[in-house]
Each structure stands twice: as structure tokens, then as C-alpha cells.
Amino acid sequence: MAQSIIKTITILIFLVTIFFTTPIAQVSYAIPSEYASEENLEEYLTTLYSELMTEYILHHNTELYAKHTTEDYLLVVEIGLIEDRELVLTTVENLDFRSVTIENEEFLHHGDTVVLIGRKEMKGSILGYTIDATMRYMAVFVQDEGRWKMLSGSFSPVVHPSVLYGEPEGRDS
């Protein structure tokens, strides 16, 4: 019996030693700390936006979102509501997504302002409502204290015009 207890304690000590001496993997993002030149500004901001949205939507990472948005950030959501930064950061728990794919299509750069326009393929739910849709997004970035931060954003579902406006007049069913 004593040998059995000693073996069990030895195994436990061994397992605890392995656990505490093995480095725990840290989350690392693909976002570079800075962009090297104007030539890679597009790559930097599109990567930043993709990481921000992926981390927020799938992993509820509000720290990264807060770090890269301005204090007066506003978001127009798909049902037409305007949410301020605080609301966006506190309602993240309403999201339950399995996947999100982000593709940037337009990059507009004018001075200290950049606008990104693209598509998001999203699968999951918001407040229990199923979302399996293509969304169109727009994000506006500005220079803020020497760093690029998101000032505002919007997203809306891509739908057939008849969903919003009904069938054209004079059209037979």
C-alpha cells in the first residue's frame, strides 16, 4: 500500500512539474506593431481590420477592439441602430459565431483617413437570431495620436432588392 501511495505521489509530482515548467502558449495576432511605409499601409490596415473583427466576433476579444478604436467610435449595425464604442464593447456576449471570413475589396486613402469596404461571410447568431449571411462592411480609420484607429464602421446584409422594396410595379407573379 505504501508503494502504491509513493507511486501515485511521484506521478502527480511529475505531472505538476511538467505543467508548470511548460510555457503556456500565448495568443499572437498577425497585426504588425507598425506599418513600415505608405506602400504597405493597405496590407497593414486590412490585416488589422480582419484581426479586430475575427477576435471580436469569434473570441469576444474586446481588449484588442478597444485598443484600435477611437474613444468616439460609432458603429451602424445591420438593423440600422447606431452603437457607441462602450455599447459595442459591452454587448459582445450577444454574439455566438462559428465562423467569419473577411475580404477587403476597396481601399481609399486620403491624407490621415482610410476607408475599407468589403464583405464578411458570417455563420452563427446574434441574440439567438440565426445569421448565415454575406454582409457588406465599411470601416473608417484615422490617425489618432500617431496610430491608425478605427473611427467608425457599418455593416449590412447583402440582399436582393425585392427583400427591401418588394417586386417592381407591373411585374407579373
Sequence and secondary structure as in RCSB ss.txt:
>XXXX:A:sequence
MAQSIIKTITILIFLVTIFFTTPIAQVSYAIPSEYASEENLEEYLTTLYSELMTEYILHHNTELYAKHTTEDYLL
VVEIGLIEDRELVLTTVENLDFRSVTIENEEFLHHGDTVVLIGRKEMKGSILGYTIDATMRYMAVFVQDEGRWKM
LSGSFSPVVHPSVLYGEPEGRDS
>XXXX:A:secstr
 HHHHHHHHHHHHHHHHHHHHS       S  SS  SGGGHHHHHHHHHHHHHHHHHHH  HHHHHHTEEEEEEE
E TTS EEEHHHHHHSGGGEEEEEEEEEEEEEEEETTEEEEEEEEEEEEEETTEEEEEEEEEEEEEEEETTEEEE
EEEEEEE   HHHHH S TT   
